[in-house]
Amino acid sequence: SDPVASPGFRPAGTRVRVTLPTIQFVDPKVVVSLVVKNEYSLPDTAKDVRSVLLVLAGELAPGEPLRVAEMYAAIMSVQGVLNATVELPTIDVNPISLRHCVRIDPDTLFIT
């Protein structure tokens, strides 16, 4: 019944309290500058980049950091993106604790 030595396991009859993770938004904001291919429009491509970034952050498990390298990979996977610069955050965003989920607030996600 040692939770440190056997995380996730409890003896039969033990009460276990399960709580939802706490959401931790990237602070202060996410800023991405795009260069799109000639045959693509910036507004449409920016909309697609916005979607993939929100999905990327939305799939992070509690305690998992949001890595800038993974943001670049997600951005570059969008059709029409020629180049991109993630201006903010400049380093990986680590959750405060293993009970926190890092997320991107749609209101503070800026793509230019």
C-alpha positions as CSV (number, residue, x, y, z in Angstrom):
1,S,0.0,0.0,0.0
2,D,3.0,2.3,-0.6
3,P,1.8,4.9,-3.2
4,V,5.4,5.9,-4.0
5,A,6.7,2.4,-4.7
6,S,3.5,1.3,-6.4
7,P,1.8,4.3,-8.1
8,G,-1.6,3.5,-9.3
9,F,-2.1,0.4,-7.2
10,R,-4.0,0.2,-3.9
11,P,-5.1,-2.7,-1.8
12,A,-8.7,-3.9,-2.1
13,G,-11.1,-1.9,0.0
14,T,-9.0,1.2,0.0
15,R,-10.8,4.5,-0.8
16,V,-9.3,6.3,-3.8
17,R,-10.1,9.9,-4.6
18,V,-9.9,10.7,-8.3
19,T,-9.9,14.4,-9.3
20,L,-9.7,16.1,-12.7
21,P,-6.4,17.7,-13.6
22,T,-6.0,21.4,-13.3
23,I,-5.7,23.3,-16.6
24,Q,-2.6,25.5,-16.9
25,F,-2.7,27.9,-19.8
26,V,0.5,29.0,-21.6
27,D,1.4,32.3,-20.1
28,P,1.3,35.0,-21.3
29,K,0.4,34.1,-24.9
30,V,1.4,32.1,-28.0
31,V,2.6,34.0,-31.0
32,V,3.5,32.4,-34.3
33,S,4.7,34.2,-37.5
34,L,4.0,32.4,-40.8
35,V,5.3,32.5,-44.3
36,V,2.9,30.7,-46.6
37,K,3.5,29.3,-50.1
38,N,2.3,31.6,-53.0
39,E,-0.7,29.5,-53.9
40,Y,-2.1,29.5,-50.4
41,S,-3.8,32.3,-48.5
42,L,-2.5,33.5,-45.1
43,P,-5.9,33.6,-43.4
44,D,-6.8,30.0,-44.4
45,T,-3.4,28.7,-43.5
46,A,-3.4,30.5,-40.2
47,K,-6.7,29.0,-39.4
48,D,-5.3,25.5,-40.0
49,V,-2.2,26.2,-37.9
50,R,-4.4,27.5,-35.1
51,S,-6.4,24.2,-35.2
52,V,-3.3,21.9,-35.1
53,L,-1.8,23.9,-32.2
54,L,-4.9,23.7,-30.2
55,V,-5.2,19.9,-30.9
56,L,-1.5,19.4,-30.0
57,A,-1.9,21.1,-26.6
58,G,-5.3,19.5,-26.1
59,E,-3.8,16.0,-26.3
60,L,-1.1,16.6,-23.7
61,A,-1.5,14.4,-20.6
62,P,-1.2,15.7,-17.1
63,G,2.4,16.5,-16.3
64,E,3.5,16.6,-19.9
65,P,5.3,19.7,-21.2
66,L,4.4,21.6,-24.3
67,R,7.6,21.4,-26.4
68,V,8.4,24.2,-28.8
69,A,9.9,21.5,-31.2
70,E,6.6,19.7,-31.3
71,M,4.9,23.0,-32.0
72,Y,7.2,23.5,-35.0
73,A,6.5,20.0,-36.2
74,A,2.8,20.5,-36.0
75,I,3.0,23.9,-37.8
76,M,5.2,22.6,-40.6
77,S,2.8,19.6,-41.1
78,V,0.1,22.1,-42.3
79,Q,-0.2,22.3,-46.0
80,G,0.8,25.7,-47.3
81,V,3.2,26.6,-44.6
82,L,6.6,27.5,-46.1
83,N,8.3,28.7,-42.9
84,A,7.3,29.6,-39.4
85,T,8.7,31.3,-36.3
86,V,7.3,30.6,-32.8
87,E,8.0,33.9,-31.1
88,L,6.3,33.0,-27.8
89,P,6.9,30.7,-25.9
90,T,10.6,30.8,-26.5
91,I,11.2,27.7,-24.3
92,D,9.2,24.5,-23.5
93,V,6.3,25.1,-21.1
94,N,6.4,22.7,-18.2
95,P,3.4,22.1,-16.0
96,I,3.5,23.3,-12.4
97,S,2.9,19.8,-11.2
98,L,2.0,16.3,-12.4
99,R,-1.6,17.3,-11.8
100,H,-1.6,20.1,-14.3
101,C,-2.4,20.0,-18.0
102,V,-0.7,22.6,-20.2
103,R,-3.2,24.1,-22.7
104,I,-3.2,27.0,-25.2
105,D,-5.9,29.5,-24.6
106,P,-7.6,30.3,-27.9
107,D,-8.0,33.9,-26.9
108,T,-4.2,34.3,-26.5
109,L,-3.1,32.5,-29.6
110,F,-1.9,34.9,-32.3
111,I,-0.9,33.9,-35.7
112,T,0.5,36.5,-38.2
